[in-house]
Amino acid sequence: MSYRVCVVCMGNICRSPMAEVVRRKTLADHGLGDVVSVDSAGTGGWHQGHPMDERASAMLADNGYDGSSHRARQFLAGWFGQVDLVLAMDTDNLRALRRLAPAGSDVRLFRSFDPAAPPGAEVPDPYYGDREGFADVLEMVRAASEGLAEHLSRTLRH
């Protein structure tokens, strides 16, 4: 793997692991599976070692994805030396990551790769909501994952 992407949300049990699973498949579908690696983490560590939220995992499974092997991790400042692109799910996590990031780190909002999303668009946390919130997150994740795959196809192959 020559290019590494890490997707980050608050606890790494809903949004970012869903994005990791979808993004990995999308990149593989674009022929980038051997060139780009994807993982995920949370800015907080209170869920470390826990599996993905059952509702997130069920939403993925219902749509043909497997998130069963996920275990939550906390993003550590030292990771910036090992990751090329860090994608935050919302502005709170973006600010937290930028406080940790050394100069020159590429830290962006996740939805910045969705061509249909307005500037500054976030992926809302579905944790306190219902199934519909997880379905909405999945659609946002799919759109941004497709946009990132297209971006990386252009930039990494030139």
ABEGO torsion letter per residue (X at the ends): XABBBBBBBAAGABAAAAAAAAAAAAAAAAGAAAABBBBBBBABAAABGBBBBAAAAAAAAAAGBBAAABBBBBBBAAAAAABABBBBABAAAAAAAAAABBBGBBBBBAAAABAABBBGBBBBBAAABBAAAAAAAAAAAAAAAAAAAAAAAAAAAX
